[in-house]
Amino acid sequence: QAGLTQPPSVSKGLRQTATLTCTGNSNNVGNQGAAWLQQHQGHPPKLLSYRNNNRPSGISERFSASRSGNTASLTITGLQPEDEADYYCSAWDSSLSVVFGGGTKLTVL
Amino acid sequence: QVQLVQSGAEVKKPGASVKVSCKASGYTFTGYYLHWVRQAPGQGLEWMGRINPNSGGTNYAQKFQGRVTMTRDTSISTAYMELSRLRSDDTAVYYCARSRSGMDVWGQGTTVTVSS
């Protein structure tokens, strides 16, 4: 099954707002919603949100997620240098599998 | 604290098999699915499959069907992922991750290098 579609890169300035997108279809994002993960170089991924906008404890309120149809979005407000990382979306697919996006590299200028 | 600790790095020859372990602690092992995800050098995340530690039931990504086997030993709260008929493009960091609604705890990763 095809993966989810994410833009390869996004660049924003310090303290600005970045919105990352993730497009799937009615079998995955449109049905079950999406989760978002952050990965810094050399580290395992870290869960930021699941089922669209549920944040695990300890995740900053600067990270918020949403979904419209088959597209999920992650909005990061007040960008900080430590937000520079790779961001992945994932979703459960009706084929009984997990699909990932290709990842977006976020650069904080 | 809740953690997943994986076995150490492996170097294998093409055609061989590798078995990676993932030991859970700090939570009820049978209460969460355990996923295996890999990441080739410089690439994105790739889902391989998951196991239900309670029942032992598995779901594998189509790409790995016939080559991957996921098992668990509930007596020692450990899950295993075995990949056979290794190729050079199986060189990657392999992660385990627990989930109920999202993959909220990840192992540290195990580097598997396939080289002749």
Backbone of each chain as ProteinMPNN parsed JSONL, in Angstrom:
{"seq_chain_A": "QAGLTQPPSVSKGLRQTATLTCTGNSNNVGNQGAAWLQQHQGHPPKLLSYRNNNRPSGISERFSASRSGNTASLTITGLQPEDEADYYCSAWDSSLSVVFGGGTKLTVL", "coords_chain_A": {"N_chain_A": [[0.843, -1.199, 0.0], [0.402, 2.33, -0.645], [2.41, 4.929, 0.77], [1.931, 7.709, 3.064], [1.67, 11.157, 2.089], [4.015, 13.663, 2.464], [5.406, 16.985, 2.516], [8.826, 17.34, 1.531], [10.471, 19.228, 2.831], [10.372, 22.041, 5.053], [10.768, 25.425, 5.846], [11.067, 27.838, 8.357], [11.015, 30.904, 10.274], [12.557, 31.765, 13.44], [10.419, 31.727, 16.257], [8.224, 31.85, 14.643], [5.296, 30.361, 13.051], [4.811, 27.049, 12.018], [3.259, 24.911, 9.705], [2.723, 21.626, 9.045], [1.927, 19.187, 6.62], [0.065, 16.19, 5.789], [-0.947, 13.814, 3.655], [-3.294, 11.332, 3.006], [-5.563, 8.707, 2.421], [-9.032, 7.599, 2.252], [-8.879, 5.203, 3.505], [-7.04, 5.313, 5.493], [-5.807, 7.96, 6.827], [-8.177, 9.446, 6.53], [-9.952, 7.837, 7.814], [-9.038, 6.745, 10.334], [-7.605, 8.818, 11.354], [-4.508, 10.563, 12.148], [-1.177, 10.117, 13.447], [1.556, 11.956, 14.839], [5.069, 12.223, 14.735], [8.208, 13.159, 16.05], [11.584, 13.386, 15.132], [14.857, 13.642, 16.071], [18.144, 13.864, 14.777], [19.864, 10.844, 14.942], [18.417, 9.813, 17.048], [15.661, 7.929, 18.502], [12.267, 8.078, 17.192], [9.778, 10.353, 18.523], [6.655, 10.496, 20.03], [4.264, 12.908, 19.232], [1.574, 13.536, 18.88], [-1.577, 11.809, 18.72], [-4.235, 10.121, 17.001], [-5.216, 12.449, 15.718], [-5.477, 14.942, 17.525], [-4.575, 14.364, 20.132], [-2.465, 14.756, 22.755], [0.405, 13.233, 24.115], [1.368, 13.058, 27.593], [3.506, 15.623, 28.695], [4.162, 16.696, 26.262], [4.568, 19.71, 24.568], [2.18, 22.382, 24.449], [2.542, 23.876, 22.237], [2.527, 22.301, 20.084], [0.112, 21.212, 17.917], [-2.43, 19.248, 16.457], [-4.496, 18.423, 13.627], [-7.237, 17.456, 11.472], [-8.524, 17.325, 8.18], [-10.715, 15.898, 6.206], [-8.943, 13.735, 4.163], [-6.499, 14.687, 4.848], [-4.048, 15.375, 7.211], [-2.769, 17.646, 9.657], [-0.017, 19.242, 11.274], [0.607, 21.721, 13.517], [3.01, 23.959, 14.589], [3.68, 26.272, 16.93], [5.371, 29.378, 17.781], [8.142, 28.832, 17.045], [11.109, 27.174, 18.028], [14.692, 26.747, 18.35], [15.179, 24.045, 18.986], [13.125, 22.727, 17.79], [13.835, 22.079, 15.296], [13.978, 19.414, 13.235], [13.161, 16.097, 11.984], [9.913, 15.305, 10.885], [7.345, 12.99, 11.103], [4.35, 11.573, 9.86], [1.859, 9.152, 10.68], [-0.43, 6.462, 10.141], [-3.09, 4.196, 10.832], [-4.012, 1.688, 8.615], [-6.742, 0.368, 6.698], [-6.023, -2.025, 5.626], [-4.915, -3.455, 7.577], [-2.435, -2.521, 8.506], [0.289, -0.293, 9.266], [0.896, 2.879, 7.94], [3.419, 5.122, 6.96], [4.348, 8.567, 6.494], [6.692, 10.114, 4.212], [8.228, 11.859, 5.61], [9.053, 15.122, 6.857], [11.5, 17.548, 6.732], [12.119, 19.938, 9.039], [13.307, 23.149, 9.12], [14.541, 25.619, 11.199], [14.961, 28.92, 10.91]], "CA_chain_A": [[0.0, 0.0, 0.0], [1.195, 3.542, -0.761], [2.588, 5.665, 1.999], [1.321, 9.018, 3.179], [2.456, 12.17, 1.394], [4.445, 14.834, 3.219], [6.426, 17.774, 1.807], [10.153, 16.949, 2.026], [11.104, 20.209, 3.695], [9.698, 23.29, 5.394], [11.649, 26.344, 6.563], [10.374, 28.962, 8.989], [11.875, 31.671, 11.162], [12.419, 31.628, 14.89], [9.18, 32.244, 16.857], [7.109, 31.815, 13.697], [4.432, 29.188, 13.092], [4.954, 26.134, 10.884], [2.198, 23.922, 9.546], [3.154, 20.497, 8.231], [0.76, 18.447, 6.138], [0.193, 14.751, 5.573], [-2.131, 13.415, 2.891], [-3.514, 9.902, 2.795], [-6.83, 8.448, 1.737], [-10.148, 7.259, 3.137], [-8.582, 3.957, 4.214], [-6.109, 5.538, 6.598], [-5.976, 9.247, 7.506], [-9.586, 9.831, 6.51], [-10.751, 6.907, 8.626], [-8.538, 6.602, 11.695], [-6.807, 9.95, 11.776], [-3.06, 10.395, 12.024], [-0.28, 10.416, 14.557], [2.738, 12.716, 14.443], [6.283, 11.871, 15.452], [9.369, 14.031, 15.846], [12.84, 12.646, 15.258], [16.128, 14.343, 15.95], [19.203, 13.04, 14.197], [20.517, 9.894, 15.831], [17.54, 9.433, 18.152], [14.388, 7.318, 18.105], [11.153, 9.019, 17.089], [9.042, 10.728, 19.741], [5.253, 10.744, 19.695], [3.784, 14.259, 19.541], [0.118, 13.497, 18.97], [-2.173, 10.618, 18.137], [-5.647, 10.291, 16.638], [-5.413, 13.837, 15.324], [-5.004, 16.009, 18.425], [-4.375, 13.938, 21.506], [-1.037, 14.89, 23.06], [0.893, 12.495, 25.295], [1.805, 13.936, 28.662], [4.849, 16.148, 28.527], [4.324, 17.345, 24.963], [4.214, 21.116, 24.654], [0.951, 22.841, 23.783], [2.919, 24.522, 20.978], [2.266, 21.315, 19.032], [-1.287, 20.853, 17.823], [-2.719, 18.511, 15.233], [-5.881, 18.456, 13.178], [-7.479, 16.685, 10.246], [-9.628, 17.708, 7.327], [-10.822, 14.86, 5.186], [-7.829, 12.797, 4.104], [-5.254, 15.403, 5.135], [-3.765, 15.73, 8.594], [-1.826, 18.763, 9.78], [0.633, 19.507, 12.557], [0.979, 23.129, 13.624], [3.974, 24.24, 15.654], [3.728, 27.715, 17.137], [6.528, 29.888, 18.518], [9.247, 27.928, 16.721], [12.345, 27.232, 18.788], [15.777, 26.013, 17.666], [15.081, 22.603, 19.242], [12.07, 22.147, 16.959], [14.444, 21.646, 14.038], [13.968, 17.945, 13.294], [12.325, 15.45, 10.983], [8.574, 15.037, 11.388], [6.672, 11.93, 10.364], [2.981, 11.221, 10.2], [1.559, 7.737, 10.499], [-1.852, 6.163, 10.28], [-3.506, 2.803, 10.697], [-4.695, 1.493, 7.35], [-7.74, -0.701, 6.745], [-5.376, -3.271, 5.208], [-4.295, -3.983, 8.813], [-1.024, -2.15, 8.519], [0.584, 1.112, 9.549], [1.588, 3.577, 6.865], [4.133, 6.332, 7.357], [4.724, 9.534, 5.486], [8.111, 10.106, 3.922], [8.914, 12.747, 6.527], [9.33, 16.527, 6.515], [12.61, 18.137, 7.484], [11.8, 21.302, 9.426], [14.457, 24.004, 9.41], [14.207, 26.855, 11.898], [15.963, 29.898, 10.458]], "C_chain_A": [[0.884, 1.258, 0.0], [1.298, 4.213, 0.581], [1.837, 6.976, 1.969], [2.246, 10.057, 2.551], [2.728, 13.372, 2.286], [5.405, 15.654, 2.364], [7.793, 17.453, 2.382], [10.756, 17.943, 3.003], [10.21, 21.432, 3.884], [10.699, 24.138, 6.174], [10.837, 27.513, 7.085], [11.346, 29.648, 9.933], [11.59, 31.395, 12.63], [11.158, 32.355, 15.368], [8.012, 32.316, 15.876], [6.302, 30.533, 13.875], [4.648, 28.353, 11.829], [3.776, 25.169, 10.877], [2.665, 22.855, 8.565], [1.931, 19.684, 7.833], [1.106, 16.995, 5.82], [-1.08, 14.266, 4.888], [-2.172, 11.912, 2.67], [-4.776, 9.671, 1.995], [-7.877, 8.009, 2.759], [-9.911, 5.958, 3.896], [-7.666, 4.159, 5.409], [-6.385, 6.875, 7.291], [-7.449, 9.625, 7.604], [-10.461, 8.978, 7.404], [-10.328, 6.933, 10.089], [-7.796, 7.83, 12.21], [-5.325, 9.626, 11.697], [-2.359, 10.658, 13.339], [0.915, 11.163, 13.989], [3.906, 12.372, 15.357], [7.375, 12.862, 15.086], [10.625, 13.191, 16.02], [14.028, 13.563, 15.061], [17.178, 13.346, 15.484], [19.829, 12.129, 15.249], [19.679, 9.431, 17.014], [16.296, 8.719, 17.639], [13.314, 8.384, 17.933], [10.479, 9.238, 18.44], [7.616, 11.074, 19.34], [4.825, 12.134, 20.15], [2.272, 14.307, 19.705], [-0.385, 12.215, 18.33], [-3.665, 10.861, 17.937], [-5.991, 11.779, 16.537], [-4.945, 14.855, 16.341], [-5.015, 15.59, 19.88], [-2.88, 13.968, 21.776], [-0.67, 14.027, 24.245], [1.328, 13.496, 26.364], [3.248, 14.372, 28.409], [5.098, 16.82, 27.189], [3.773, 18.764, 25.047], [2.926, 21.42, 23.899], [1.274, 23.592, 22.499], [2.678, 23.59, 19.784], [0.768, 20.977, 19.038], [-1.558, 20.227, 16.463], [-4.197, 18.615, 14.898], [-6.014, 17.606, 11.929], [-8.659, 17.291, 9.505], [-9.697, 16.707, 6.187], [-9.659, 13.89, 5.27], [-6.476, 13.445, 4.395], [-5.162, 15.767, 6.609], [-2.723, 16.842, 8.607], [-1.267, 18.82, 11.185], [1.07, 20.957, 12.537], [1.885, 23.312, 14.831], [4.082, 25.752, 15.782], [4.986, 28.108, 17.904], [7.774, 29.05, 18.296], [10.51, 28.235, 17.525], [13.434, 26.456, 18.051], [15.657, 24.498, 17.83], [13.95, 21.934, 18.455], [12.615, 21.686, 15.608], [14.675, 20.134, 14.106], [13.222, 17.412, 12.076], [10.986, 15.099, 11.629], [7.894, 14.015, 10.48], [5.216, 11.82, 10.815], [2.813, 9.722, 9.98], [0.063, 7.53, 10.696], [-2.082, 4.668, 10.152], [-4.335, 2.69, 9.424], [-5.664, 0.316, 7.448], [-7.203, -2.037, 6.242], [-4.648, -3.932, 6.367], [-2.798, -3.748, 8.814], [-0.916, -0.683, 8.922], [1.296, 1.691, 8.332], [2.216, 4.849, 7.429], [4.214, 7.292, 6.179], [6.228, 9.482, 5.286], [8.922, 11.026, 4.823], [9.111, 14.143, 5.971], [10.464, 17.014, 7.383], [12.267, 19.595, 7.759], [13.076, 22.041, 9.799], [13.953, 25.283, 10.062], [15.314, 27.869, 11.628], [16.291, 30.912, 11.555]], "O_chain_A": [[1.975, 1.256, 0.57], [0.41, 4.096, 1.426], [1.19, 7.316, 0.979], [3.46, 9.861, 2.49], [1.808, 14.012, 2.796], [6.149, 15.085, 1.565], [7.926, 17.305, 3.597], [11.482, 17.545, 3.914], [9.419, 21.801, 3.016], [11.394, 23.635, 7.056], [10.03, 28.103, 6.367], [12.355, 29.074, 10.341], [10.54, 30.871, 13.002], [10.872, 33.468, 14.927], [6.932, 32.789, 16.231], [6.599, 29.72, 14.75], [4.665, 28.88, 10.717], [3.356, 24.675, 11.924], [2.964, 23.145, 7.407], [1.005, 19.516, 8.627], [2.265, 16.634, 5.615], [-2.161, 14.303, 5.475], [-1.205, 11.307, 2.207], [-5.031, 10.36, 1.007], [-7.641, 8.043, 3.967], [-10.653, 5.638, 4.825], [-7.532, 3.268, 6.248], [-7.139, 6.906, 8.264], [-7.908, 10.075, 8.654], [-11.59, 9.356, 7.717], [-11.159, 7.121, 10.978], [-7.403, 7.876, 13.376], [-4.935, 8.552, 11.238], [-2.885, 11.333, 14.223], [1.248, 11.026, 12.812], [3.758, 12.247, 16.573], [7.45, 13.338, 13.954], [10.719, 12.383, 16.943], [14.183, 14.183, 14.009], [17.099, 12.15, 15.764], [20.266, 12.585, 16.306], [20.182, 8.728, 17.891], [15.917, 8.88, 16.479], [13.441, 9.481, 18.476], [10.595, 8.428, 19.36], [7.398, 11.857, 18.415], [5.002, 12.495, 21.314], [1.752, 15.026, 20.559], [0.296, 11.611, 17.501], [-4.273, 11.693, 18.61], [-6.916, 12.279, 17.178], [-4.032, 15.612, 16.014], [-5.414, 16.358, 20.756], [-2.111, 13.283, 21.101], [-1.344, 14.068, 25.274], [1.621, 14.652, 26.056], [4.087, 13.586, 27.969], [6.139, 17.45, 26.998], [2.664, 18.989, 25.529], [2.62, 20.815, 22.872], [0.362, 23.917, 21.739], [2.632, 24.029, 18.635], [0.233, 20.513, 20.045], [-0.985, 20.631, 15.451], [-5.034, 18.862, 15.766], [-5.026, 17.1, 11.397], [-9.649, 17.711, 10.104], [-8.831, 16.682, 5.313], [-9.413, 13.292, 6.317], [-5.431, 12.822, 4.208], [-6.067, 16.377, 7.178], [-1.906, 16.962, 7.693], [-1.946, 18.492, 12.158], [1.813, 21.378, 11.65], [1.57, 22.88, 15.94], [4.521, 26.431, 14.854], [5.591, 27.284, 18.59], [8.399, 28.604, 19.259], [10.916, 29.387, 17.676], [13.131, 25.601, 17.219], [15.995, 23.749, 16.914], [13.836, 20.708, 18.457], [11.929, 20.983, 14.865], [15.457, 19.644, 14.92], [12.721, 18.175, 11.25], [10.936, 14.653, 12.776], [7.874, 14.159, 9.258], [4.902, 11.959, 11.997], [3.536, 9.11, 9.194], [-0.611, 8.333, 11.341], [-1.352, 3.97, 9.449], [-5.24, 3.489, 9.184], [-5.424, -0.626, 8.203], [-7.852, -3.069, 6.412], [-3.86, -4.856, 6.169], [-2.006, -4.65, 9.085], [-1.899, 0.058, 8.916], [2.191, 1.063, 7.766], [1.627, 5.547, 8.254], [4.156, 6.882, 5.02], [6.952, 8.885, 6.084], [10.152, 10.988, 4.811], [9.31, 14.327, 4.77], [10.414, 16.915, 8.609], [12.138, 20.394, 6.832], [13.825, 21.615, 10.678], [13.053, 25.945, 9.546], [16.453, 27.696, 12.062], [17.113, 31.804, 11.344]]}, "seq_chain_B": "QVQLVQSGAEVKKPGASVKVSCKASGYTFTGYYLHWVRQAPGQGLEWMGRINPNSGGTNYAQKFQGRVTMTRDTSISTAYMELSRLRSDDTAVYYCARSRSGMDVWGQGTTVTVSS", "coords_chain_B": {"N_chain_B": [[10.806, 3.169, 35.358], [8.909, 3.441, 32.305], [10.138, 1.558, 29.69], [11.755, 0.376, 26.692], [14.149, -1.891, 25.859], [16.535, -2.713, 23.581], [18.342, -5.327, 21.84], [21.873, -5.622, 21.006], [23.977, -4.202, 18.356], [24.237, -5.748, 15.108], [26.072, -7.608, 12.703], [25.711, -8.997, 9.618], [25.912, -11.517, 7.033], [24.923, -11.471, 3.573], [21.943, -13.289, 2.901], [21.816, -14.515, 5.336], [20.153, -14.743, 8.61], [18.665, -12.558, 11.042], [18.004, -11.885, 14.469], [16.323, -9.797, 16.53], [15.917, -8.491, 19.764], [13.581, -7.13, 22.168], [13.124, -5.801, 25.13], [10.701, -5.208, 27.506], [9.848, -2.989, 30.175], [8.465, -1.666, 33.226], [5.777, -1.447, 32.649], [2.651, -3.131, 31.893], [3.293, -5.764, 29.988], [1.644, -7.25, 28.282], [-0.381, -5.563, 27.7], [-0.191, -3.778, 25.59], [0.224, -3.335, 22.059], [3.111, -4.327, 20.163], [5.226, -2.886, 17.964], [7.328, -3.149, 15.063], [9.673, -1.175, 13.468], [11.639, 0.076, 10.852], [14.57, 1.906, 9.77], [16.339, 2.881, 7.158], [19.683, 4.006, 6.32], [19.716, 7.495, 6.246], [17.108, 7.567, 5.385], [13.443, 7.396, 5.568], [10.925, 6.331, 7.983], [9.877, 2.942, 8.211], [7.296, 0.708, 8.403], [7.196, -2.538, 9.73], [5.691, -4.511, 10.96], [3.488, -5.846, 13.528], [2.96, -7.18, 16.825], [0.665, -8.732, 18.978], [1.189, -8.935, 22.208], [-0.33, -10.263, 24.07], [-1.992, -12.225, 22.85], [-0.306, -13.226, 20.942], [-0.826, -12.888, 18.322], [-0.19, -11.662, 15.005], [0.481, -8.99, 12.632], [1.768, -8.389, 9.525], [3.673, -6.234, 7.39], [3.032, -6.167, 3.938], [5.273, -6.201, 2.315], [7.185, -7.594, 3.755], [6.204, -10.057, 4.248], [6.571, -13.514, 4.687], [9.242, -13.309, 5.124], [9.701, -12.2, 7.564], [9.391, -12.773, 11.076], [7.598, -12.403, 13.972], [7.704, -12.728, 17.404], [7.015, -13.488, 20.878], [7.921, -13.591, 24.365], [6.24, -13.92, 27.075], [6.93, -14.445, 29.683], [9.281, -13.197, 30.224], [8.823, -10.696, 29.363], [9.502, -9.895, 26.72], [9.91, -9.146, 23.31], [10.454, -10.365, 19.988], [12.018, -9.98, 16.794], [12.536, -11.51, 13.847], [14.351, -11.539, 10.894], [14.745, -12.931, 7.794], [16.823, -14.26, 5.099], [18.582, -12.133, 4.428], [19.417, -9.059, 2.779], [21.54, -6.612, 1.221], [20.15, -4.217, 1.223], [18.681, -4.371, 3.501], [20.068, -3.277, 5.494], [19.91, -1.223, 8.224], [18.521, 0.764, 10.918], [16.749, -0.814, 13.383], [13.762, -0.523, 15.095], [11.782, -1.116, 18.022], [8.485, -0.454, 19.167], [5.97, 0.471, 21.433], [2.404, 0.433, 21.426], [-0.874, 1.742, 21.954], [-2.803, 3.644, 21.34], [-1.15, 5.319, 19.959], [2.307, 5.228, 18.891], [3.986, 5.351, 21.573], [6.198, 4.807, 23.171], [9.521, 4.06, 22.511], [12.101, 1.783, 21.573], [15.713, 1.91, 21.823], [16.819, 1.406, 19.429], [18.326, -0.826, 17.08], [21.135, -1.434, 15.267], [21.465, -2.992, 12.241], [23.663, -4.414, 10.084], [24.204, -5.442, 6.846], [26.45, -7.123, 5.081], [28.846, -8.384, 2.797]], "CA_chain_B": [[10.124, 3.914, 34.308], [8.537, 2.662, 31.136], [11.179, 1.562, 28.663], [12.01, -0.767, 25.824], [15.583, -2.006, 25.656], [16.798, -3.632, 22.464], [19.632, -6.006, 21.785], [22.949, -4.851, 20.405], [24.189, -4.156, 16.91], [24.526, -7.01, 14.443], [26.615, -7.586, 11.352], [25.339, -10.271, 9.006], [26.214, -11.687, 5.612], [23.716, -11.666, 2.743], [21.369, -14.62, 2.962], [21.68, -14.948, 6.73], [19.003, -14.237, 9.359], [18.974, -11.788, 12.252], [16.912, -11.861, 15.443], [16.476, -8.646, 17.415], [15.019, -8.576, 20.91], [13.053, -5.873, 22.702], [12.672, -6.137, 26.479], [9.847, -4.179, 28.078], [9.805, -2.882, 31.623], [7.736, -0.516, 33.733], [4.357, -1.475, 32.293], [2.129, -4.469, 31.636], [3.762, -6.131, 28.642], [0.559, -7.782, 27.452], [-1.427, -4.549, 27.526], [0.101, -2.899, 24.446], [0.852, -3.902, 20.879], [4.532, -4.053, 19.979], [5.495, -2.714, 16.546], [8.716, -3.076, 14.594], [9.827, -0.139, 12.45], [13.05, 0.208, 10.515], [14.98, 3.147, 9.113], [17.595, 2.748, 6.423], [20.511, 5.215, 6.453], [19.263, 8.675, 5.535], [15.755, 7.383, 4.87], [12.341, 7.548, 6.494], [10.487, 5.201, 8.798], [9.17, 1.895, 7.459], [6.637, -0.235, 9.307], [7.406, -3.942, 9.361], [4.612, -5.34, 11.471], [3.207, -5.717, 14.955], [2.534, -8.377, 17.535], [-0.133, -8.585, 20.179], [1.881, -9.79, 23.19], [-1.29, -11.042, 24.847], [-2.421, -13.399, 22.093], [0.737, -13.668, 20.005], [-1.26, -12.598, 16.962], [0.693, -10.739, 14.292], [0.163, -8.4, 11.332], [3.016, -8.036, 8.872], [3.603, -5.473, 6.153], [3.063, -7.057, 2.77], [6.649, -6.251, 1.802], [8.029, -8.504, 4.541], [5.531, -11.354, 4.397], [7.397, -14.647, 4.298], [10.645, -13.091, 5.529], [9.766, -11.712, 8.945], [8.641, -13.501, 12.089], [7.565, -11.694, 15.254], [7.294, -13.594, 18.501], [7.199, -12.871, 22.188], [8.015, -14.462, 25.532], [5.603, -13.109, 28.117], [7.554, -14.712, 30.99], [10.391, -12.25, 30.403], [8.385, -9.415, 28.78], [10.417, -9.636, 25.6], [9.456, -9.427, 21.955], [11.538, -10.651, 19.051], [11.772, -9.82, 15.367], [13.536, -12.228, 13.058], [14.289, -11.272, 9.462], [15.57, -13.937, 7.115], [17.281, -14.009, 3.722], [18.998, -10.732, 4.454], [20.041, -8.431, 1.608], [22.268, -5.382, 1.6], [19.207, -3.118, 1.482], [18.099, -4.537, 4.839], [20.9, -2.502, 6.408], [19.022, -0.209, 8.789], [18.27, 0.731, 12.353], [15.465, -1.454, 13.653], [13.165, -0.068, 16.354], [10.498, -1.602, 18.506], [7.702, 0.625, 19.762], [4.701, -0.009, 21.951], [1.292, 1.321, 21.093], [-2.277, 1.461, 22.209], [-3.387, 4.555, 20.351], [-0.024, 5.834, 19.183], [3.58, 4.599, 19.298], [4.413, 6.338, 22.555], [7.484, 4.448, 23.77], [10.369, 3.439, 21.507], [13.399, 1.286, 21.963], [16.836, 2.773, 21.424], [17.215, 1.056, 18.068], [19.383, -1.824, 16.863], [21.704, -1.32, 13.928], [21.772, -4.243, 11.547], [24.444, -4.17, 8.873], [24.303, -6.622, 5.996], [27.59, -6.892, 4.202], [29.66, -9.559, 2.534]], "C_chain_B": [[9.847, 3.001, 33.119], [9.674, 2.711, 30.115], [11.202, 0.259, 27.881], [13.507, -0.782, 25.553], [15.854, -3.096, 24.628], [18.187, -4.246, 22.555], [20.616, -5.194, 20.947], [23.076, -4.998, 18.897], [24.609, -5.517, 16.356], [25.153, -6.735, 13.079], [26.367, -8.967, 10.75], [25.757, -10.296, 7.532], [24.906, -11.848, 4.836], [23.259, -13.121, 2.787], [21.16, -15.135, 4.369], [20.382, -14.402, 7.332], [19.505, -13.441, 10.555], [17.75, -11.813, 13.155], [17.205, -10.772, 16.454], [15.468, -8.785, 18.554], [14.681, -7.191, 21.449], [12.437, -6.196, 24.064], [11.918, -4.953, 27.081], [9.945, -4.178, 29.598], [9.002, -1.647, 32.012], [6.271, -0.458, 33.367], [3.952, -2.93, 32.056], [2.373, -4.843, 30.178], [2.605, -6.539, 27.733], [-0.538, -6.758, 27.171], [-1.271, -3.649, 26.323], [0.609, -3.731, 23.276], [2.337, -3.517, 20.864], [4.783, -4.033, 18.466], [6.989, -2.784, 16.284], [8.758, -2.136, 13.388], [11.306, -0.049, 12.113], [13.308, 1.506, 9.765], [16.339, 2.927, 8.464], [18.369, 4.06, 6.53], [19.992, 6.363, 5.6], [17.841, 8.605, 5.004], [14.697, 7.558, 5.96], [12.02, 6.276, 7.25], [9.667, 4.224, 7.953], [8.602, 0.891, 8.448], [6.817, -1.648, 8.802], [6.261, -4.833, 9.818], [4.418, -5.106, 12.954], [2.812, -7.072, 15.523], [1.679, -7.962, 18.724], [0.492, -9.492, 21.231], [0.935, -10.662, 24.004], [-1.638, -12.346, 24.13], [-1.315, -14.015, 21.236], [0.359, -13.417, 18.559], [-0.399, -11.53, 16.307], [0.021, -10.174, 13.048], [1.492, -7.957, 10.737], [2.746, -7.16, 7.659], [3.772, -6.429, 4.979], [4.492, -7.258, 2.265], [7.502, -7.314, 2.5], [7.397, -9.879, 4.756], [6.432, -12.478, 3.878], [8.853, -14.513, 4.72], [10.782, -12.673, 6.977], [8.901, -12.591, 9.849], [8.743, -12.725, 13.395], [6.993, -12.626, 16.3], [7.459, -12.851, 19.808], [7.303, -13.959, 23.232], [7.47, -13.651, 26.697], [6.266, -13.312, 29.481], [8.7, -13.761, 31.273], [10.102, -10.918, 29.7], [9.269, -8.987, 27.612], [9.772, -10.042, 24.282], [10.666, -9.597, 21.047], [11.062, -10.405, 17.617], [12.905, -10.516, 14.636], [13.293, -11.956, 11.586], [15.259, -12.214, 8.763], [15.944, -13.475, 5.707], [17.689, -12.547, 3.552], [19.684, -10.312, 3.162], [20.729, -7.156, 2.072], [21.294, -4.238, 1.902], [18.384, -3.328, 2.756], [18.949, -3.833, 5.897], [20.099, -1.305, 6.905], [19.119, -0.233, 10.303], [16.855, 0.184, 12.541], [14.985, -1.031, 15.043], [11.964, -0.933, 16.72], [9.798, -0.421, 19.171], [6.387, 0.05, 20.265], [3.595, 0.943, 21.523], [-0.006, 0.806, 21.659], [-3.09, 2.342, 21.271], [-2.321, 5.166, 19.458], [1.242, 5.181, 19.706], [4.265, 5.536, 20.277], [5.72, 6.017, 23.257], [8.265, 3.648, 22.731], [11.625, 2.866, 22.146], [14.49, 2.187, 21.413], [17.308, 2.495, 20.012], [18.361, 0.047, 18.058], [19.866, -1.703, 15.433], [22.034, -2.703, 13.382], [22.471, -3.89, 10.24], [24.571, -5.473, 8.11], [25.402, -6.358, 4.973], [28.373, -8.183, 4.017], [31.108, -9.324, 2.943]], "O_chain_B": [[10.461, 1.947, 32.955], [10.115, 3.792, 29.725], [10.742, -0.788, 28.335], [14.066, 0.203, 25.071], [15.451, -4.247, 24.795], [19.072, -3.747, 23.251], [20.251, -4.227, 20.279], [22.387, -5.796, 18.26], [25.244, -6.321, 17.039], [24.812, -5.767, 12.399], [26.771, -9.982, 11.317], [25.928, -9.26, 6.889], [23.905, -12.308, 5.384], [24.064, -14.05, 2.72], [20.41, -16.088, 4.578], [19.618, -13.701, 6.669], [20.629, -13.632, 11.018], [16.613, -11.769, 12.686], [18.218, -10.818, 17.152], [14.313, -9.151, 18.334], [15.399, -6.218, 21.216], [11.362, -6.791, 24.142], [12.438, -3.839, 27.151], [10.104, -5.225, 30.226], [8.874, -0.703, 31.232], [5.583, 0.492, 33.74], [4.79, -3.831, 32.022], [1.743, -4.309, 29.266], [2.595, -6.206, 26.547], [-1.512, -7.059, 26.48], [-2.148, -2.826, 26.059], [1.331, -4.71, 23.467], [2.751, -2.526, 21.465], [4.578, -5.034, 17.779], [7.805, -2.515, 17.165], [7.995, -2.278, 12.432], [12.144, -0.093, 13.014], [12.399, 2.117, 9.205], [17.357, 2.803, 9.146], [17.782, 5.107, 6.802], [19.845, 6.229, 4.385], [17.413, 9.483, 4.255], [15.015, 7.83, 7.118], [12.741, 5.281, 7.17], [8.874, 4.626, 7.101], [9.339, 0.297, 9.235], [6.625, -1.935, 7.62], [5.906, -5.797, 9.14], [5.095, -4.276, 13.562], [2.391, -7.977, 14.803], [1.951, -6.959, 19.383], [0.339, -10.711, 21.152], [1.345, -11.679, 24.563], [-1.586, -13.426, 24.719], [-1.388, -15.183, 20.857], [1.146, -13.705, 17.657], [0.067, -10.604, 16.971], [-0.883, -10.787, 12.481], [2.253, -7.231, 11.377], [1.729, -7.314, 6.982], [4.557, -7.375, 5.034], [4.865, -8.352, 1.843], [8.429, -7.863, 1.905], [7.998, -10.755, 5.378], [6.978, -12.4, 2.777], [9.61, -15.483, 4.68], [11.863, -12.78, 7.556], [7.842, -13.078, 9.453], [9.841, -12.427, 13.866], [5.939, -13.233, 16.109], [7.974, -11.733, 19.847], [6.849, -15.086, 23.035], [8.165, -12.792, 27.241], [6.174, -12.44, 30.344], [9.055, -13.54, 32.431], [11.008, -10.117, 29.469], [9.719, -7.843, 27.546], [9.18, -11.114, 24.153], [11.742, -9.055, 21.298], [9.893, -10.592, 17.279], [14.074, -10.161, 14.783], [12.18, -12.118, 11.086], [16.44, -12.279, 9.102], [15.459, -12.461, 5.204], [17.21, -11.837, 2.667], [20.42, -11.079, 2.541], [20.512, -6.691, 3.191], [21.581, -3.386, 2.743], [17.486, -2.539, 3.049], [18.578, -3.802, 7.071], [19.66, -0.471, 6.112], [19.72, -1.132, 10.891], [15.899, 0.665, 11.933], [15.706, -1.164, 16.032], [11.233, -1.415, 15.855], [10.448, 0.497, 19.673], [5.764, -0.769, 19.589], [3.841, 2.126, 21.286], [-0.21, -0.397, 21.82], [-3.938, 1.866, 20.516], [-2.595, 5.493, 18.303], [1.265, 4.648, 20.815], [5.032, 6.412, 19.875], [6.298, 6.901, 23.889], [7.753, 2.692, 22.148], [12.141, 3.397, 23.13], [14.227, 3.106, 20.639], [18.103, 3.253, 19.455], [19.242, 0.072, 18.916], [19.085, -1.853, 14.494], [22.782, -3.471, 13.987], [21.934, -3.162, 9.404], [24.996, -6.488, 8.662], [25.284, -5.481, 4.117], [28.541, -8.967, 4.951], [31.945, -10.215, 2.792]]}, "name": "protein", "num_of_chains": 2, "seq": "QAGLTQPPSVSKGLRQTATLTCTGNSNNVGNQGAAWLQQHQGHPPKLLSYRNNNRPSGISERFSASRSGNTASLTITGLQPEDEADYYCSAWDSSLSVVFGGGTKLTVLQVQLVQSGAEVKKPGASVKVSCKASGYTFTGYYLHWVRQAPGQGLEWMGRINPNSGGTNYAQKFQGRVTMTRDTSISTAYMELSRLRSDDTAVYYCARSRSGMDVWGQGTTVTVSS"}
